[in-house]
């Protein structure tokens, strides 16, 4: 059940970022959400490491 919530969260993020352009392609929205959060995580990690 938790996996469904996570994929829904990623899909909603992808939809917000793309403005609903991939509305018929839910997998694409989900992938965009995953990429967005991965990028955010990497940037935060780099910022943390560089600021030490």
C-alpha positions as CSV (number, residue, x, y, z in Angstrom):
1,X,0.0,0.0,0.0
2,X,2.8,2.4,0.8
3,X,4.3,1.9,-2.7
4,X,1.1,3.2,-4.2
5,X,1.3,6.4,-2.1
6,X,4.9,7.0,-3.1
7,X,4.2,6.6,-6.8
8,X,1.1,8.8,-6.5
9,X,3.3,11.4,-4.8
10,X,5.9,11.3,-7.5
11,X,3.1,11.5,-10.2
12,X,1.5,14.5,-8.6
13,X,4.9,16.2,-8.4
14,X,5.5,15.4,-12.1
15,X,2.1,16.8,-13.0
16,X,2.8,20.0,-11.1
17,X,6.2,20.4,-12.8
18,X,4.9,19.8,-16.3
19,X,1.6,21.6,-16.0
20,X,-0.3,18.4,-17.0
21,X,1.3,18.1,-20.4
22,X,1.8,14.3,-19.9
23,X,-1.7,13.7,-18.4
24,X,-2.2,10.7,-20.7
25,X,1.2,9.3,-19.7
26,X,1.2,8.6,-16.0
27,X,4.6,6.7,-16.1
28,X,6.2,9.8,-17.6
29,X,4.8,12.0,-14.9
30,X,6.0,9.6,-12.2
31,X,9.5,9.5,-13.8
32,X,9.7,13.3,-13.9
33,X,8.8,13.4,-10.2
34,X,11.5,10.8,-9.3
35,X,14.1,12.8,-11.3
36,X,13.0,16.0,-9.6
37,X,13.4,14.6,-6.1
38,X,16.7,12.8,-7.0
39,X,18.1,16.1,-8.3
40,X,16.9,17.9,-5.2
41,X,18.5,15.3,-3.0
42,X,21.8,15.5,-4.9
43,X,21.9,19.3,-4.8
44,X,21.1,19.3,-1.0
45,X,23.8,16.7,-0.4
46,X,26.4,18.6,-2.5
47,X,25.5,21.8,-0.7
48,X,25.9,20.1,2.7
49,X,29.3,18.6,1.7
50,X,30.6,21.9,0.2
51,X,29.6,23.9,3.2
52,X,31.6,21.8,5.7
